[in-house]
Amino acid sequence: MKPASGYAYGPKASTQVAIAAVSSAMARGGITHAGKVFLFLSTHFQPLIDDCLRAIVQISGSLDIVGASAAGVFTEQDWSLDSPAAAALVLPINFPTQQRNSHLALAAPNAVNQFWLNDGAIKFGGIAGDATGQGHFALWQAAQQRFSYIQIPLEARNIIVSDGTQTLSPALTITASHGLTLETLDHLPALNTLGPLLARFPSETLLAQISSSNEVNPNPLWVPVIGTDLHRGSVMLAHELPLGAELRWGHFDAHSASNELAQQIIHSIAGKAQPQWALAFSSHRRAMAGDGLSEPDWNVLRKTLPDVPFAGFYGNGQIIPLAKINRVVDNSVLLALFD
């Protein structure tokens, strides 16, 4: 028996789709009685979560079922975004895992706070839900739904994070803003500073890097550009902006991002035995960087980890450990490799 993954999809969400994903994983791994089951469902399953969990308990023989719903899910077999699908990774019963002071963490979009995020334990994982953070989401642990966050002791051999973002401008000070609307930078219309970049890069790839004033989590935040107003010379971003904060324009480069991910994986496994399994947490934006038929990061995972079962989801953010603190980012891929 060995760790294995399973993937299933259908024209609509159903318990049969979830059952098919877990059954496929167990068959591929030669598993008759599951130990831990990682189950990820698309948000289409929202009204069926409890039914799916009960069904998985019955077919797997395990109550140790952990997971979340998100905009899309994937394994090494296939991936999907915004369509009904289920992804599972199943460990055999009594399969050894490292634990110590490290935890797999999954959270609701509205539940992340610094008291939980940085409570002394290393955390890695993802944020449930869709790209907006306003849609349906669900979390489950021990085969029961949870409504804020979950964490289970689990230590990875390697944790790899690829963000694929690049800064394109010097620091500018936010001198006027209203809600989501950025009005002026350094007392100039915000659009004046962004305009030259709009001519060079697709608007959907542009981001604002906001410097953090949080001493606990000093890392900058990348905020998507969601619109412009030519008449007012303003720019609309996905988050409210504090006056006086420093901002740098940047963008997400899909090609550079997938290349970066490939190089990091190759470096991390060089001269070592292949990991036995992996979990990955990505974002809606990363998945949409492809042409709709292929997904660049998924292709990288397939090529660099050809014999490694993996499962994960496209969620609302990624939880990454960095420099002794945990933080939430987006537009990134977090890959956890396990022996």
N, C-alpha and C positions, 0 to 999 in steps of 0.2 A: 504494500500500500504506500502511496505517495501523495503529496499535495497536488491538487489538480483544479482547474477552473472549468466553468461551463457558462454558455451564453445562449439566450433564447429571446425571440421576439414574436410579435403577433400583430394582427390588424387592430387589436384592442387589448387593453390590460386585462389579465385574468390570472387566477391562481394557477392555471395550467402552465402559463408562461414561466412563472416563478419556479414551479415544480420542475419544469423541463431544464432550467438552468442548473439547479442543484443536482438533479438526477444525472445530467450529463457530466458534471464535475465528478461525482462519485464513481460513475462508470469509467471515466478516463483515468481515475486514480486507483481503481480496483478497491474502492472503499465500500464496505458493507455497513459500517457503523461510524458515523461522522464524529469527529471531535469538535473543533471550532468551525463554524460556517460564517463566512463573510458574504453578506447578501446585499447587493445594490440594485435598486429599482428606479426606473424613470418615474417622474412625478405623476404620470398617468395612473399609477397604482394607488393614489391617495385614499380612495374609499375602500380599498381592498387590503390594506396593510395587515390588519389583524387576521383576516382569512388566510393570507399568504403565509404569515408566521406560523399559524396553527398547522397548515399543510406541510410546511418545511420541517417542523418538529416531527411529524408523523413519518415522513419518508426518510429523514436523516437519522432519526433516533437520538437527536441532540437538542438540548435546550440552549446550548451556547451559540446563539445566533446573533450576530452583530451587524449593523449596517445603517444605511440612510437612503433617502430618495434624492434624486438630482435631475437636472435637465437632460442628462444623457449618461450612459454607462458603457463599459467596455471590458473585454478580456483579450487575450492574444488571438482569439478566434474571430472577433468582429467588434464593431463599435457602432453606436447610434446616438443621435442627438435629436431631441424633440420628437421621438417616436416611442411607442410602447416596447420596452425591452427590460431584461433582467440579466445581471451578471453575478456569478458566484465563484468563490474560491473556498474549497473545502480541505481541511486538514484531517488526517486520520485520527482516530481516538488515541489519546496519550502521546501524540506527536510532540516532541520537545520544542519549546520556545524559550528564548531568553526574555527576562522580565526586568529585574532590577528597578532603576528609577526612571523608566521610560514608558510612555503610554501612547497608544493609538487614541486619538481624540477626534470626535465628530461632534459638530455643534449646529444648532439652529442659527439662522442669520441674525436674529435679534437677541441672542443669548450670550454672545461673547463679551466678557468683561475681564479687566486686568487681574481681578482677584482670583478668578478661576484660571485664566490663561497662564499666569506666572505665579503659581502656588508652590513652586519649588521643584516640580517634576518636569522632566523633558517631555514635550508633546509634539506629535506630528499627526497630520491627517487633513481633514477637509471640512468645509462648511456646506451643509445640505441646501437644497433648493435650486432655484433657477438663477439666471444671470441678473435679474432685477432685485433679488432678495425679498420680493413682495409676494411671490407665488406660493404654491403648495410646497410643503416639505414634511418629512417624517424622519424620525430616528428610532432605532430599536437596539436593545441589549437584553441578553438572557431571554430572547424570543418575546419581549414585551416592548410596547412603544414607550419612548421617553420624549420629553417635551422641551428640553433646553440643551443639554449636552450629555455626552457619554465619554468615558475613557476606560480603557482596559490596559492592564500591564502588558507591555509588548516592546521588545527592543530589537531594532533592525541592525543588520550587519553594516549596512551603509544607508545613509539618507542623502539623496541627490536632489538639488533644487535648481531649476532652470527658469529664469524670468524673461529673457529675450527682450528686455527693454533697453533703450538707449536715450541718453539726454541729448538735446539738440540746441539748447540755448543756455546763456548764462543765467544766473539767479536774478529774478525780478520780484519786486515787492508788491503785494496786493494792496492797492491804495483805495479801491472802491469795489464793493460787491453787494449783491442783494439776493439772498437765498442761493439758488444754484447759478445765478448769473454773475459772471465775472465782468466787471465794467472797466476798470483801469488797472494797469500795471505800471509802476513808476510814473503815475499820473498821465499815462498815455492810454488811448483806447486799447483794450486788451486784444482786439482783433488785429490791430496794427502789428503787434509782436508775433502773432500766430500766422498772419497772412502769407509771408514767404514760405512757411512750411506747408501750408495748404496747397501750394503750387508744386511741391516736391513729393508729397506723400499722400496716400489715400486718407480721407478724413477719418474713416473708421479705425485707423491704426494710431491716431494721435492721442497723446496722454498728457496730463499735467502732473508733474512730480511736486508734491507738497511737502515741505520740510516739517518734521514733527517737533512739537514743543514738549512732548511727553518724555520725562526723564527715564521712566521705566522701559519705554519702547521708543527709542529715538530714531528708528528707521523711517525714511520718508514713505509717503503713500502715493501710489500711482492712481490717478483718477481719469477715467475716460472723458474725452471731449464728445458731447452729444449734440451740439448745434452751435450756429453762429447767427448773429443779427447784423447784417450789413449796414442798416440804417443807423443803429445805435453804436456800432463798433464793438459789440459785446460778444462774449463767448459763454456758452452754457456747459457746465460740467455736471458729472453724475453725483457730486457731493457738495454740500455747502462749504464755503470757504471763509476762513477767518481773516479779518483785516490785519495787515502787518506781516502775514506769513510770507515766506519765500516760496517762489514757484519757478520751476524750470520746465520748459516744453520738452517733450520727448515723444517717442513712438515705439510701437511694438513691431518688430521685424520677424515675421514668421520663419523666413529662411535662416536667419542668424539664430533664432531661438531653437529650432530643431537641430541645427548643427552643434550648438552649444550642448544640448541635451545628449547628443550622440557622443561627443568627446568626453563628457563627464562620465557617462556609463562605461565607455571603453577604458578610461583611466582607472575607474574604481574597481573593475574586475580583472585588470591586467595582472597576470601571474598568480591569480587565485582560482579556486574552484568555482564553478558556476553556482550562483545562489539557487536554492531549491524552490523558492516562490517569491512573489513580489506583490506589493500593493501600490497603486498610483492614484494621485488626485490632481486633476487638471481643471481647466476653466472653459467656459462657453466660448470665450474669445479665441483661445488656442484651437479649439475644434473647428471654429468657423474660418480659420486661416487657410484651410484647404479649399478644394474646388467643389466640395459637396460629395464627391465620390471617393476621395482619399483624405486622410487626416495625417499631416506631417509627423506629429509627435508619436502617434500610434505606429506609424511605419518605422520610426526609429526604434521604438521598444521591440517590435517584432524582429528587426534586423540585428540589434545588438544583444538581445536576450532570446536567441532562437529556440532554446529548449526549456525556457522558464515559464511556468504558468503564472499569469498575473490577472488582477481584476482591479477595477476602480471606477471613478465617476467624474463627470464634468459638472462641477458645483459652483457655489457662490464665492469661493475663496479657498485658500490653502493655509493650513496651520504649519508653520515651519519653526524648528529650533535654530537659533542663530546667536552666536556669541553669548551663550549662557542665558538667553531669554527666548521666549516663544513669541511669535508674532503672526498676525494674519495678513496675507498678501493676496493678490489676484493676478491674473494673466500669467501664472506660473504653472509649472509641473513639479510636483513632489513625488519622487520615486523612492520607496523603501524596499530594500533587498534583504532577504532572510535566508539563513542557513537551515 
